[in-house]
Amino acid sequence: MVTPRVSLFAIDDLDSFDDEGLRTFLAPARGGVRPQDLGRALVGSDRSLVRRVRRSLPPAAAGEFLAAHNVQPDGDGVARARRRVLEKLFWPLVYWLRPDDYEELVRGEEISPRLLAALDI
């Protein structure tokens, strides 16, 4: 399934996340992006972004990321990996980079009063 408006973003938009954001959004154990997809998706990206992404990953994931990043690039494979990464990170990207769009997309969503009470806000 294609996420609406995912075409608003490019892979280099990951550079807009601060280091904590990268660690949070990319953490494979938390349902983040597959390290192999990240590695392929960042082929041709700025080296400083590649280093930041690698440093944000746990050691095992960083190894998988580098192995995928260092494979001979396949244009279609890179494009597919970029699409998967952007699909996975759509909500953090739209929240981070396009807050007005985020507000528009979530407008009208209701949160259960029981859930709010359980959060102890």
N, C-alpha and C positions, 0 to 999 in steps of 0.2 A: 504494500500500500504506500502510495506517495503522500508525504506530509504536505498539507497546503502551504504554499509560500516558501517552501524550502529553497527554491531558486533565488530567493533574496540574498542568500549567503554563499560565500566562497570558502574554501578550505583555509585560506590564510586569515579568516576571521577568528580562528582559534587563538590567534595572537592577542586578541582583545581581552581574553580572560586573564585575570591575575593568577599568580602561582597557586593560590589556594583553590581558585575556581578550576584550574586545570586538574589538580589532584582530585578534586571532588567529582567533576564531570567525566573524567577519563578512567576512573578507578574500575578495572574490570570486575572486581569482586562485588561492586555495588551496581552491577548492571550497566556499566559504562561501555565504552567502545572497545571492540576487540583490538588488541595491540597489533595484530597482523593488518587489519584494515587501516589503522592509523599509519603504520609504516608505509604501506602502499599509497595511501592518500596524500602523504606529505612528500612524495617524490617530486622534486622540482621546486619545493618551497624554500623559503629563506632558512639558512642554516641555524640562525638563532632560534627560530620557532621549533625546528627539529630538536635542537638541544633542550629547549624548555619542556617540550612534550616528553622527551626521553627522561629528563630529571623528575618529572611529575609522576612517573609510573613506578610501581614496585619493581624490585630488581628482576624477577622472572619475566614480568610483562615487558620491561625495558629491553631485555634480550630478544624477546619475540618481535618487538617493535623494530629494533635495529636489523634483525635478520630479514624481515619483510621489506624494510626501507632500502636495504643494500642489494636487493635482487634487481636484475635487469628490468627496467620499466617496460610495461606493456600498456600502451595508451588506453585501451578499453578497460584493462584491469585497474588502472589508476583511476579512471573516471568512475567505475563502479564502486571502488573503495571510497572515493570522495563522496559519492551519493549516499552510501551507507552511513558514513561518519556524520554527514550533515543531517541525515534523517534522524539519527540517534540523538544528536545534539541540538535539534531544532528548538526545543523549548528553552534551554539555557541561552542559546544564541539570540532568540527573539527577545527574551527577557533582558539580556545584557545589552544588546545593541539597538533594539527597537522597542523601547518600553511603551510607546503609544500603541504600536501594533499589538503588543502583548495584552495591554488593557482591553483593546477591542476584541481580541480573540477569547478572553476569559470573561468578558462582561456577560452578566446573566447567569453565570455558574453559581449555584447555591451550595453552601457547605452545611452539612447537617448540624443542627444545634448540639446534638449528642457528641459529635466529633469535636466541635469547639470546646465543649465542656470538658472532654477528656484531655484536651491539650493543655489545660490549666494556664491559659494565656492571661 
